[in-house]
Amino acid sequence: MAVLKKQFEIGSKSIWVRQASGMERLKYETMLAKTFRKFRHFGTESRGGAMEDQIRELVPPCLMEDTDLNLIDRDTLMEIFDFVRGTSEEPEGAVPLDS
């Protein structure tokens, strides 16, 4: 499946965002799979797989324009993050991390 692009509105500005490539996602997919198998009841935070860690690593390289993440509100940032990593709610998105 090809890496897709999507436009998001941030205030009065529109920015283009691409999905994370397979190589960018591989680190987290592997870490999350190992962590869930080994520590099912502890979660991923202690291994560096927390949502905040993933956002810091995956979103900035996928912004196709120079944009300060601190200017993006939480809801829009989460929408961008969902698109970048691919979710089941995003029909044209990549295979979700939890599949």
C-alpha positions in Angstrom: 0.0 0.0 0.0 1.3 3.4 -0.9 2.1 6.1 1.7 -0.7 8.6 1.5 -0.9 12.4 2.0 -3.7 14.4 3.5 -4.4 18.1 4.2 -5.2 19.3 7.7 -6.5 22.7 8.8 -4.5 24.4 11.6 -6.2 27.7 12.4 -6.2 29.6 9.1 -3.4 27.5 7.6 -3.6 24.3 5.8 -0.7 21.8 6.0 0.0 18.6 4.2 0.9 15.5 6.2 2.1 12.1 4.9 1.7 8.8 6.6 4.6 7.2 8.3 6.5 4.8 6.0 6.9 1.2 6.9 10.5 1.8 8.1 9.4 4.6 10.4 6.6 2.5 11.9 8.6 -0.7 12.1 10.4 0.4 15.4 7.1 0.9 17.2 5.2 -2.0 15.7 8.0 -4.4 16.8 8.4 -2.8 20.3 4.6 -2.8 20.9 4.2 -6.4 19.8 7.1 -7.6 22.0 5.8 -5.6 25.0 2.2 -6.7 24.7 3.4 -10.4 24.6 5.8 -10.0 27.5 4.0 -7.4 29.7 0.3 -7.7 28.8 -0.9 -6.2 32.1 1.7 -3.4 32.5 1.3 -1.6 29.1 3.9 0.0 26.9 4.9 3.2 28.8 7.8 1.6 30.6 9.3 0.5 27.3 9.1 3.8 25.5 6.0 3.1 23.5 3.7 5.6 25.1 1.5 7.6 22.8 3.5 10.8 23.6 6.7 9.0 22.5 5.1 7.8 19.3 3.8 11.3 18.5 7.2 12.9 19.1 8.9 10.3 16.8 6.4 9.8 14.1 4.5 13.1 13.5 7.4 15.7 12.9 9.0 13.8 10.0 5.6 13.3 8.4 4.8 17.0 8.3 5.5 18.1 4.8 5.8 21.8 5.8 7.7 23.4 8.6 5.2 23.5 11.4 5.6 24.0 15.1 3.8 21.1 16.9 3.1 23.5 19.8 0.8 25.5 17.6 -1.4 22.4 16.9 -4.3 21.8 19.4 -4.7 18.4 21.0 -7.7 17.2 18.9 -6.0 18.1 15.6 -2.7 16.6 16.8 -4.5 13.3 17.6 -6.3 13.4 14.2 -2.9 13.9 12.5 -1.3 11.1 14.6 -4.1 8.7 13.8 -3.6 9.4 10.1 0.2 9.2 10.3 0.2 5.7 11.9 -3.0 4.5 10.2 -6.1 3.5 12.0 -9.2 1.4 11.3 -11.2 4.7 11.3 -9.1 6.0 8.4 -10.3 3.8 5.5 -7.6 4.9 3.1 -5.0 4.7 5.9 -2.2 2.3 6.4 -2.6 -1.0 8.4 -3.1 0.1 12.0 -0.5 -0.7 14.6 -2.9 -2.9 16.6 -3.7 -5.3 13.8 
